[in-house]
Amino acid sequence: MKPIIQGCAGLVGKLVGTGILVVVLVGCAAGAAPPAQEESQGTALASQVATLEALGTLVNTFFEQGQLRGPAVYDSLTIKLDEAIKHRNQGQRDVCEHVLGAFVHEVEAKRGQTINGIDEAAADALIQAARQPAICALQSPTRTPTLPAPVDTRTPTLPAPVDTDTPLPTVTPLPTITPPPPYPPPLTPLPICDFPLDGAPVYPPATAVDLERYVFSEPTVLSTTLLPGDIILLNMIEWLPDGQHLLVVQKDLENRPWQAVGIVNVQTGQGIVYARRTSSYGTPAWLAAIDAIAFTDKIPGGEMLHLSYGPGEPVETFHPPALESSYLAASPAGDALATLLPVHANPPLPIRFDAVQKVFQILDGTALDEERLHEHALISTFEGEYRLLWSPTAPWIALARAGGFYLASTETNELCQVPLGETFEGARYWAWDAQWSPDGRFLAMRVTTGQLPLSLVDLMVLDTATGQVRSFRDEVYQATGRHRVRQIAWTPDSQVVVIWAGADHLEDAQGSAMYLVDVSSGEVRPVLSNHMFYSPSFFHGILFSPDGQTVAMVCPVGQGGYHCLSTMTKQ
């Protein structure tokens, strides 16, 4: 793109699909307009961004020009724009504006940061564009205005006499404006879960462990890619049962919104693309019983389920046409999926997809009422989207998000809730992320309050043998001096949670440090203390292999790669 205004080498114009000219101020040379004039020009230019699509183009351009730095920042902002567009297209203007509020908060948090930040001028333009009054309004086609018929002013027209015997017409009152719902949404009045859970194994009493026995080797870089190109973001999802491959999603930041879903060999680095999808941020799942990848992709109103068996094989698509969540939970045997059906309720309806018979069912395997497949409901916002987690040893599925923390029985179809408590100020905790321990006894959670951007992320652990919910906020902060738990993973013995703890709001420039947390004693110990790690909060940063000996992780800062491998031994 060439400069369009003299004296500003970085002032560039770009036509977007709607025909709007987006102009970006990236810096002016000597002799350019004075600061006050530059500010007024930036204000005028930002006002030209009249649609969410044009705002997305503005984000892309700032990223290309280096005024928005870091793929995680770019990805997080575009995720919010995708959500805002979805709700605008559904006529949910208040929800769209709510999501844009989170967009503005994140831009504000990143303003002026050198690493993973946004330049001041770019931040101003993005915020002003996002606050355009009608940006969340549905775009209606332009109509030619109808001019009123000319009035003959020479002969005044007297009004017709009023018939007092005719009743006046009924005046239709204006519709009542419904205020936006409270956040987080109020909990649905479901019964509190009873513990121990029905059908779960009997666990021995939990005992403290010696954290010095857990030894990690120095991380080594894993060189792999699915798509060609330099600007990529490869997200780890899970290990395959063979212990040789990782299920990954690769985002091509130059050709957004396409993503590649596939597997990579951790020994050779060779990647195999199974399918491409558009900008869905949910996690795929490996179905071992049929050797296929299940994933969702966005459609108007929700998510569509797909199965891919590998290169050259047709991708299968399944109905219902819209699912509530882009997150999928595979059964321990890899023969079924748990997902959510949109209904007028909180939480939504958990359902089961039989991957062998290729049918949707109630959780216990019985037929799903056809009428429920076509019920329509509002799709939740990004932070309100439920994540599902299937227990590795018990007939239970956990549902975690801002709407509450629930457990669903795959035998009785019943749901119960697990209150996570409140802060001293009365703010309710909700689970941003969760993971079952390998033995199915514990659920480790990263909990927070309020809405995006998150001001805190603490570690909580639910013991399903006793029902105790324990917060490790004080232990982690006292041991680390850090406020935000950014990653969680269980050691193979189900006794220790591996965490990355960060110091700052959102992503801090220094990265996160790695610690071990004994869930019985609360002891916290640093590990690989000569390294710092960086990973966006909603990606997997630490994954233990099926045999528990190899750890795939996002590489330490400055390591020269994106993914690394380490080994863990328990001495």
Buried (B, 14 or more C-beta within 10 A) or exposed (E): EEBEBEEBBBBBBBEBEEEBEBBBBBBBEEEBBEEEEBBEBBEEBBEBBBBBBBBBBBBBBBBBBEBBBBBBBBBBBBBBBBBBBBBBBBEBBEBBBBBBBBBBBBBBBBBEBEBBBBBEBBBBBBBBBBEBEEBBBEEEEEEEEEEEEEEEEEEEEEEEEEEEEEEEEEEEEEEEEEEEBEBBBEBEEBEEBEBBBEBBEEBEEBEEBEBEEBEBEEBEBBEBBBBEEEEBBBBBBBBBEEEBBBBBBBBBBEEBBBBBBBBBBBEEEEBEBBBBBEBBBBBBBBBBEBEBBBBBBBBEBBBBBBBBBBEEEEBEEBEBBBBBBBBBBBBEEBBBBBBBBBBEEBBBBBBBBBBEEEEBBBBEBEEBEEEBBEBEBBBBBBBBBBBBBBBEBBBBBBBBBBBBBBBBBBEEBBBBBBEBEEEEEEBBBBBBBBBBBBBBBBBBBBBBBBBBBBBBBBBBBBBBBBBEBBBBBEBBBEBBEBBBBBBBBBBBEBBBBBBBBBBBBBBBBEBBBBBBBBBBBBBBBBBBEEBBBBBBBBBBBBBBBBEBBBBBBBBBBEBEBBBBBBBBEBE
